[in-house]
Amino acid sequence: MQTDPMNDESIKARRLDFLIEDYWQKISYLKDHFTRLWNRFNYFLTIQSALFGATVLSPDKYRWWVPIFAALVCSLWYMFGAQDRYLVDLYRKEIEQALDQIRPILGLANYYSVGQTENTANQAERIQDLGVKPGFYQWRWRSLSTTKLPALFPVILLVIWLGILLILLSRR
């Protein structure tokens, strides 16, 4: 009788190795995406700052075009920010799914994943149990998390630019 080179233990070990490597790749991809997201945010913020300066320094005759262009840039910025936010959420879900596959194999009970900010349904312990105390200088509001700012901030600026445009046009 021959022994099977692909016995159950070998398959389980290879599966665990794959799952762990997959988990780390997903974390790395999320981390790299955060870098891209904030770089894009900074580029758009720099452009918006320059456009604000152009509004102040432009001759009255041409000043109205700057808010129009800035509003278009805000719209583009929003599209990037909303898609970035979607990808952040997607990558976090993929990490959670990978961890859900690894947890039972390694017997990890109440293990918090990288970047986990919310409680998980199957977890007995809660985020509050980690002992991070909210206060004036540190707090979290899920509706206004920092990963939502790349989509929210350009919308706020768009409203401001439209207000500036209305003011400039009313003075003509």
N, C-alpha and C positions, 0 to 999 in steps of 0.2 A: 504494500500500500504506500503510495507516494504522499508526501506532505504538501499541502497547498502553500505555495510561496506567498499567496495573498490571503493569509489567515485573517480572522476577525480583528485581532489585536493590531496587525499591521495596517489594515484598512482604517481602523479607528485612529491610529497614530497619524497616518497620512492625512486623514480628514481634519483632525485637530490642527496639524501644522498648516494646512491650507486655510482653515478658518482664522487662525491667529494672524497669518500673513495678510489675508484679506482684510481683517479688522485694522491692522496697521496701515495698509494702503489707503483705506477709507479715511482714517484719521489724517493721514498725510495729505490727501486730496482736499479735505475740508480746510485744513490749516493753510494750504497753498491758495485755496479759493478766498479765504479771509484776506490774505495778502493782496490778491488781485482786486477784491472788493474795495478795500480801503485805499489802495493806490488810485483806483478809478474815482472814488469819492473825493480824494484830495485834488486830482486833476480838475474835476468839475468845480470844486469849491474855489480853486485858483482862478479858473475862467470866470466864475461868477463875481469874484472880488475885482477882477480887472474890468468887467462890464459895469460894475457899480462905479468904479473910478471913471470909466468912460462917460457914464451918465452925468457925473458931476462936472467933468472937464470939457465935455462937448459944447460947441456953440449952440445957442438956443434953437437955431434954425434946423439943426440935425439931431438934437437931443432925443427926440421921440423914437428914432429907429433902434436905439440901444435896448430899451425895455422889450421891444418886439423880438430882437435877436436873443436877448437873455431868456425870454419866455420859451423860445424854441429850444434853446440849450437846456432849460429846465425840463422840458418835455422829454428830450433825449435822455437826460440824466435819470429821470423817473423810470424810463423803460429799462435802462441798465440796472438801476437799483431794485426794481420790482423783480426782475429776473434773477438778480444776485440773491435776493431774499428767498426766492423760491428754491434756488439751488442749495442755499444754506440749510433750509428746512429738509430738503430731499436728502442731502448728505448726512445730516444728523439722524434721520430715520434709517438710512442704510447702516450707520454705525450701530444704532440700537438693535436692528435686526441681526447684524453679525454677532453682537454681544449676546443676544437671546439664544443664538445657536451655540455659543461657547460656554455660557453659564452652566448649563446642566452637565456638560462633559467634565468641566473642572470643579463642579460642586460649588460655584460661587453664589452664595445667598447674600442678598442685600448689597450687591456690588454696584457702585455708581460708575457710570461710563464717563468717558472724557467729554466735557462740555455739557453734561446733563444738568439742566437748570430746573426741571420740573419733576414732580413725583411720578414714579412708574407704577402702573396698576398692580403688577405682581410682586411688588417690593414691600416688605413689612416696614422697613425704616423709611423715613421721610427726609426730604432735603433739610428741613428744620433741625433734624437730629444731628446734622454735621456741626452745628454750633455756630454757624455764620450769623451774626446778629445784625439785623437791619438797623440803620440809624440815619442821622442827617447826612453823613458823608458816604454812606453805602446803602443802597436799596435796589430793589428790582421790581419793576412794574412790567408785567408780561406784555401789555398792550403797547408799551413804548420801549421795547428792548433795543439795545444798540444795533442789532442786526436788522432792525426795521427802519432805522434812520436813513440808510441810503435810498429808500423809496419815499419816506415821509418828508425828509428835508427839502428835496426839490419841489414837492407839491406846495410846501409852505412858501418857498422862494417864488414860485410861479404866481401865487396869489399876491405877494408883495410887488412883483414886477408889473402885474396887471394893474395894481393900484397906482404905482408910479406912472404907468402909461396913461391912465385916466387923468391923473393930475396934470401931466404935461400937455395932454391934448385939450384939457379944459382951459388952459392958459393961452392957447393959440388964438 
